């Protein structure tokens, strides 16, 4: 930070160093803030304080770069910064994972059961909703109606809907609980809906800077989410966070269940099912204690949605995992006084797919007259494969690299889903070679979910943002035929 705010020096070597650091300032500030806060909080690692991430900013002698071209200098400096940050993250991560064992939130939290009882067995998913009295009306009942109406009786056997009321007004609490009990009696008796009151006491909620107009809103939101997650910690395997003014689309429970099953053996921290800044995010409940601890490492006027992104980065999920079809929407906008504090969620509107020119290669055996490249043509043609085995692939190799924004892979019959690919990954490749033509580096976009994938593509900071290959890789043999209906690609238009 001091490097950017201090008086500019005339030394050309220092200027070169400063201008290069400018490229990394946003990520560096976030990572530095995280690690500095961790260093303060974790008394057990005080002995390593002298190796703090702040040492990252100690300027090396610029003479060592004089023999390199400017681009090469920037690349070397960037690699040094990234390596040092990664080293610091690794050093602190193990200690950070132990934070929940000694974090004192249980001593500061006070809960009262208002309606329902905790389930007698652990559920697969907890749908957590925090609600508080608002001057412009409360949409909690509308959110609950939407949630239950969008779900079948079978779907509701596996999740628990947990509502946390955190207001201290006894009249509002009494009226709200009475309305919930009257409208949702069946779900309460079936132990599918639980309503609790929670308050956080003590010194955990830090004093909010009076100069920050949003500080009180962020502080209250963060404390409510912490209380909600703390109570949900042992109720299920996964946790879905919703605000109290959200509309749920039909079948959202099944969509989440199928996605969790496909991602079960893969590493992830947060799965995003909507464009909303906070709502629609799914976590492992085993991470909730760490997230609660992480919340209270920072001043309470820090925006919550930024901390969620930083938490994901800290646990080594470097890019968002965001599914293109949102299943949650906001029922109403924020008050004018709140709009400056919460980001306006703008849905990304994609035009029709614009599959770039490329070739399709595959080691699958095609059925007669159903060739692999049919899967990539934007019409009604499709590819049919026979005798599909683990390790089979179908790869689209683009004529030139493109910045890809979204990828959709559709398999199986459109009418009934027959012949869909049962287990496969979609990989994105770069580093194209000509002889033989293939990509040398691949990263996972995601697994197929019930034979399909539709995800946005994000890029790690300072990584290659142009891709040359899209590969569908089969992970298990398939007894039936395989029908690949279409592969769709959206790219960034060239200026």
N, C-alpha and C positions, 0 to 999 in steps of 0.2 A: 504494500500500500504506500509506504513512504516513498518508494521509487517513482510513483506516478504523481504524487502531490508535492514533492520537493522542488526546489529551484532548479531549473534546467541548466546543465553544465555545458560549457562550450567545447569540452574535449570531444573530438569526433568519435573516438573509440567508445566512450560512454554513451554518446547519442545512438550509436549503432546498437549497443546492448539494450538501451531503453526502448527503442522503436521495435525491436524484435519481441521484447517482453509484452508490448502492447497487444500483440496478437493473442496472448494467452491470459489476458487479465481477468476475464469473467470467470472462466473455469478455475483459474488459480485462486481468485478471491474466495470462491465458494469452498474449494478444497482446503485452503489455508484456514478459513474460518472454522470449518468442521474440525480440523486436526488441532487447532489451538484450543478450541472449546473442550475437546476430548482430553487434551493434556492437562487442562485446569481441573477437569472433573475427576480424572482417574488418579487418585493419590498413589496408587500402586505403581504407577510408571513415572513417578517424579524423578527417578534416577536417570531417565532418558531425556529429561527436559533440555539438557544441553545440546541434544541432537534434534531439537524442534524443527518443524517444517520451515520455520522462519529462516533457517540456514539456506534454504533453497534460493533465497534472493541475494546471497553474498556473491558479488560480481567476480567472476573469474577473470584473469588477465585477458584483455581483449587482444593482446599481441598474438595469442595462440590461433586467432581466427584470420589474421591478416593475409595469410597465404591462400585462403579459400575465396571463391566467388561469393557474392552476397547471398544468393539462394542457398548455397551450401552452408554458409555461416548460420543462417536462420534455421536450417534443418538440424544442425548440430546442437545449437542452443535449445531448440525445442525438444530434442531427444533427451538432453541433460535434465531439463526441467521436468519432463514427463517421468523419467526414470527415478528422479529424487522424490517426486510426489508419490509414485507407486510404491517406493520403498517405505515412505512414512506411513502410507495407508496400511501396508502389510504389517508394520511394526505395531500399529495401534489396534488392528482389527480383532485380534484374539482377545485382548483385554476388553475391548468394547462389547464383545459377545458375552462377557461375564457380568456386564453391568446390571442386568436384571436381577441377579442373585442377591445383590445388596442394595438395590435402589429402593428408597423408602416410601414409594407411593402408597403401599398398603397402609402405612401408618397415618397417612394424610387423607385417605379416602373414606367416606362414610356413605353406605348404601342402605336403602329401604325398599323392600319388595312392595310394589303397589298393585300389581295384577299378574296372576299366573305364578308358576313355579319353575325353577330350573329343570330341564329334562333329566330323566333318570339315566340316560346313556348319552355318550358323546355324539354330537351330530357331525355331518360332513361340512356344513356351512352355517355360519352365523351372519345374518343380515343386520348390521348395526346402524341404528338411526339415533342421533342426538338431537334433542329439541328443547327449545326455550321459548318463553313468552315473548311475543313481538308486538310492537305498537301497530303495525300495518296488517295484522291478521296472521293466523297460523294455518299452515297447509299440511300439518302432520296427518290429520284424518284423511285428507285427499291422497296423500302419499301411501298410506296403509291400504286404502281402498284400491288404488291402482296396483299395488303389490299383490294383494290377494286375488283380485280379479284377473290378473295376468297369469296366474299359476293354477294348474290343475290340482285335483286332490292328491294324485300320485306324486306330483312334483313337490308338494308341501310336506311330504312325509320325512324329508331329509334335512331341510334347513330349519333354523330357529330364527325368528324375527325378534331382535332385542331392541327395545326402545328405552333410551335413557332421558329422563326429564331432569334438568339441572337448575330449574328456577326455584327460588326460595319462597315465592308467593303461595301460601297455603290454599287460598281460594282458587287460583288458577290450577294448581296441582289437582285439587279435588274435582273441579269441573272437567279437566282434561281426562283424568282417569275414569270418571263416570261415563264420558262419551265413548272412550275406547272400549270399556267393559260392555256397554250396551250394543255397540256396533259389531264387535268382534268376539262375542262370547264363545262361539264354537272353537275358534282358534286358540283362545286362552285355555279352555278346558282340555283341548287336545295337546297342550304343551308345545304349541307352535308359535305362540306369542307371549313374550315376557316383558313387563313394564317395570322399571326400577327408577328410583330417585337417587341421584348421586350428588355429593358436594365434595369439593377439594379444599382442604384447610391447611393452614401452616404457611411455610415460607417458600414452597415450591413455585408458586406463581409469583414471578418477579415483578418488581415495580415497573410500570409502563411509563415510558417517556411522555410527559404531558405535551411535548411538542409534536407528537405523532398522532394525527387524526384517526389513524387506523389501529393504533396500538390496542385500544380496549377491545375492538372487534376480534383482532387476531388472538389476543390473550384469552378471551372467553371461548373462542372456537377451539383453540389448542387444548385448554383445560377440559372442555367437554369431550373432545375426542379421546383424550388420555383416560378419562373416567370410563368412557364407553369401552375402549379396548382393554382396559384393566379388568373390567368385569367379565368380558368375553374371553379372557385368556385361555381358559380350559374347557370351554363349552363345545368346541368343534375343531376340525382340522384346518379350516380356512375361514377367512373373515372378509366380508364385503362391506365397504364403507359407503353409506348413503347420507345425504343431507335430508332435511325434513320438508323439502319442497320439490320432490322428484317424481316424474312419471315413469313407470316401468312398462316396457313393451311386452306383448304376449310371448310366453315361453322363455322368458329371460333366465329362469332357473335351469331349464334343460340346456340352454346355450352355455351357461357357466359350467355346468356339470360335465358336459362333453369336452369343453376346453380344458378343464382341470385334468380329466382323464388322459387327454392327449399330451399334456405338458407334465404329467406326473413324474417321469424319469428325467426331466430336463431341469437345468438350473434357472431359477427366476426369483425375483423379489416382489415385483408388482406387476399384475396383469391389468390392463386398462380397457374397460368396456364402454367408455363414453368419451365425449369431447369435454365434459365438465371438468373443472379444475381439480376437484376433490372427489366427487361422487363417482361411483362405478369402478372403484379400484379394489382389487382382490389381493389379500395378503395371506401368507402362512401365519396361523395363529402363533406358531413358535417364534415368529419375529416381532410379535406385538410388544413384548416387554422391552425389547431393544428400541423399537420405535418410540415408545413412551419415554424411555430414558433420553433418547435423542431429542425429543421435543423440548425437554427442560434443560438442555445444554445451552440454549440460545435465548437471547432477550425475547420476551413474550410478544413484542411487536414485529417479530419476523414473520412474513407471510407463510401460512401453513403449506400451501401448494409447493413453494420453493423447497421447504424442508423435506417433503415427500420425494422430490426429485433428487435431492442431495443424499437422502437415506438410501435410495436405490443405487446411486453411484458408489456409496461407501461400502455396500455389500456386493460390489462387483457386477452389477447389471448395468452395463455401460450405455445402453440405448433403451428407450421406452419399448415395451411390447404392447402395441396398440392395435386393436382389431377394428377394421374399417367400418363395420356396421354397428353404430351405437345402439345400445339397448336401454339407455337411460337418458331422459331429457328433463330440463328444468320446467317446473310448473309455472313459475312466475319469476320476473326479474328482481334484482335488488332495488332497494330504495335509492333515491338519488344520492343520499348521504353515504351509502355503502358502495356505490359503483366505483368510486375512486380507489377503494381498498381491495376489491375483488376483481380479478381479470374477467373481461367479457369473453365468454366462450363462443367463438365463431366456428360454426361447423365448416369443415373444409369441403368445398364443393368440387368434385372431380368431373371433368368433361368425359366424353366417351374414351375408352382405352385407345391408345395409339401405338400398338405393337410396333416397335422399330424393326427395320429390315434385319433379317438374320437367317441362319440355317438351323435346322433341328437334327440332332444326332441321337441315336438310341441303340441300345443292345437288346431291346425287347423284340420278340418275334411278332410281327404285325399280322393281323388277319388279312385275307385277300382284299385288295382295294381300299384298305384303311391304313394309310401311311402315317408315320410319326408327325410329319410337318402339318398334317390336317389339324392337329391340336392347337397350333399357333395361329391359324388363319381365322380372322374374325368373321366367320359365317357359320352355317349350320353343319359343316363337316366336322368329323371327329376321328380320333384314333382309337382303334381296338387292338389290344395286345392279347396274345395267348401264351400260356405257360410262363407266368410272371413269377420271378424268383427274387429272393433277397440279393441285393447288389445291382439289380437292374436299374437303369436310369433312362431318363429322357432329358436332354440338355438343349436349351436354346442358346446359341452363340450369336451375339449381335455383330453386325458388320463393323460397328465402331462403338466405343464406350458411351454410355448415357447415364445421366443422373435419374435413377428410377425412384418414383415417389410411392408407388403402390403396386402390389402384385396380387392377382387372384388366380387360383387353380381350381377348376371345377371338374370333378370326376363322377362317374355313375350316370344312370339315366335321369333326365330331368323330371320325369313323371314319378318314379318310385325309388330312385336312388340305387337301383340294382347295378352290379358290376363296378361299384366305386372302389377306389384304392383304399385298402383297409389300414395300412400302416406305412407312412412315408414322411420324409422331410422335404421341405423346399429350401434350397441353398442358393445363395447369391455369390457370384464369382467375379474376380478381377485378375489382373496379371495375365492377359491373353497372350499365348504364343501361337506362332503361325504353323510350324511343322513339328509335331502334329498340332492341329488347331484345338486348343483347350485352355481352360483357366487354371492357373497354378495355385490360387488361393480362394477358399470358399468359407463363407460364414453362414450360420443357420439363421434363416428368417423365422421358421416355425414348422410345427408338425401339421399334417392334415387333420382336420376335425370332422369326423364322419365323411371323409372323402373330399373335403373342401378346405380351402384356405383363402382368406381375404384380409391382408394386412398392409398397413402403411410401412414404408421403409424409412428408417432413421439411420444416421451415420454418426460414428464416434467422432468427437472433435479431433481435428488434425488428421483424419483418416482419408483415404481415397473416396471421393464422392461420385465416382463414375464406375459403372459396372458393365461387364461384358458378357456374363453368363447367368442363366437362370436354370437351375437343375432340380428335377424331381427324382429323388432317390428312394427306391423301394427298400423297406426294412424287414419285410417278412414275406415268405412265399404266399401265393394266393391261389386258391383252388378254382375260383371262377375266372371268367374272362375279365379283362380290364378295359373300361371305357373312359378315356380322357376327353371330356367334352370340349374344354377350352382353357387356354392359358391367356390371361389378359394382363397387359402391362401399361402403366401410366408413367410417362416421363415428364421431366421439366422441359418446357419449351425453350428452344434456343432464342436468344435475343436477336 
